Amino acid sequence: MKKKLFLAGRSEAGKTSLTQALKGENVHYHKTQYVKTWDITIDTPGEYAETKTLALALGCFSFDSDVIGLLCAADEPYNLFDPAIIGVSTRPMIGIITKIDSPLANIPMVRQWLEDAGCERIFPVNNVTGEGVDALRDYLMEEPVPLDLDRVMENQEKGLKDWDQSGGTSVQQSEPE
């Protein structure tokens, strides 16, 4: 992978399983107890995103990534991410919807939460069957946008995101729905 993915989401949403699926490994449950930096992902315990005092640490770890992935299970009972949370980010932000095969899945609702948070692209995936994982893997194989101080300052003057090269972005949909 060319881009390093930083994963943030609730406990048991599938962050570690997604890392295993992206690496082509057999998916098996493993509780993440501490931040783990792999070659392709930074996997964080759900408690970091669920607890206000620990959430600050997520910002520090995000600087070591090329893209931030907000991860929500399709059967989430509530939204963990604030609207427009992308405003505090210095990296592009994508949404990843896991457990799309759950009988309680509400993909349109979770997609809306991620769009409201500011995710530029949304990837519905099934970590066990691999559905949607290839699309995410292809995205991570794209060349990361280099961030330099001149570009950041120029884009900020224009009111753009630091990494925006197009003059503005819109949410791109990734199948399946």
N, C-alpha and C positions, 0 to 999 in steps of 0.2 A: 504494500500500500504506500502511496506517496503522501497521503494526508494522515496525520495522527488524530484520532477521534477521542474527544473527551466526553465521557458518558455521565450524565446526571439524571437521577430519577428516584422514585420511591423504592423502598425495600421490596424485593420479590417481583419487581416489574420486568426483570429479564436482562439486566445489564451484563452480568457475567456470562449468561447463556448466549447473548448476542456476540460477545467477544469470542466465545468458543465456536459459534457458527461462522463468523467471519474468517476464522483461522482454519475452517474445514474440519474441526474436531467433533467428536461425538459430544452432544450436549448432555451435561449432567449437572444437577443442582449443587452449588457450592456457595455457602454464605460468605460474602466479602466482608472481612473484618477491618480492613485498612485500605488505603488508596494503593492500587497496584498499577504500575506503569508497565505495559507490555510493548512490544514492537509496534503494534497498530492502534492500541487503545490505552486510555487511562480510565480504569475502572474504579468507581468510588462506592463506598457503602451508602445505602439509601438513607441512613440516619443523617448523613451530611446535608442532604437536601430537605429532610424532614424537620431539622432542628435549626432554629434561627442562629444560635451561637456557633454551630458548626458550619453553617452555610457560607460563612465568610471565607472559609478555607477553600471552598470550591473555586472561588475567583482566582486564588493563587495558583491552583493546579491547572486552571484553564490556560494560563500563559504558556504552558509547555505543549499545547496542542495547536493544530491547524484549523480545526472545526469543533464546535460544541454541539453535542447531540443531546437534546432533551428527550428523555425516553419515558413514555407512558404506556402502560398495558391497555389494551382495548376494553378491558373490563374494570378499569379504575373506578372506584366509588366517588372520587372527588379529584379536583384539579389541584396540583401541587405548585404550578408555575403562574406567577403574576402576569397579567396582560402587559405587553411591551417590555418584558424583562430583557429583551435584546439590547435595550438602551444602556445597560451596564456592562455590555460585552465588548471586548476588543477583537473578537473572532466571529466569522460567519457562524450562524446557528441553524441547525436542522432539527426536524422532529422525527422521532422513530416510534411507531406504534407497534408494540409487540402483542402477542397472544391474540392475533386476529381471528383465530379459530375458536376462541372461547364462546360457549353458549350465551354468555352474558355480554359479549362484545357490543360496544356502541361506537363503532369507528367514526361516524360523522361527528359525534360529540367530542371525542378525543382529538380528532383532526382540528375542530374549531378551537379547542383549547390551545393547541400548538400554533395555529395560525395567529391567534390573539397574542401569544407570547412573542411572536415575531419571527418564527421559523420560516426560512426562505424556501426550503424543500421539505417534504414529508414522505417518509418511507414506511409503509405498512409491511411488517415482516412476521414470519413464523419461524422462530429459532430452531424448532425441532424438524420441520419438514424442509426448511430452507426457502420457502416461498418469500419472495421479495428481497432476500439477502443479496442476490446477484446485483440487483439495481443499486443497493447501498454500496456494495463492494466496488462497482464500476465508478460510482461517484467518488469514492475514496481513492481510486486510482488516478483521478484527474490531478493535474499539477496544482499544488496549493498557490494561492495568491500571495506573493511576497508583500509583507508590510514594512514600509520604510517611513521614517518620520516626515519626509517631504510629502508623500502621498497622503498620509494621515492628516496632516495640516491642511493640504489643499482640499481634500474631501470634506473636512469639518467646516471649512469656510463656505462650502457649497451646501452644507446641510446633509451630506451623504454619509453613508456608513463608511468606516475607515477602509474597508476592503473592496468597496464597490467600484468596479471599472466601467460599468455600463451607464452610469448616470441615474440609476434608480433600479430597484428590483421588485419583483412580484413573486408571490408564492408559487412554486412549481409543484404540480401534482405528480406523484409517482404511483404507478399501479401496484398491486390491485387495490380496489376499494371495498 
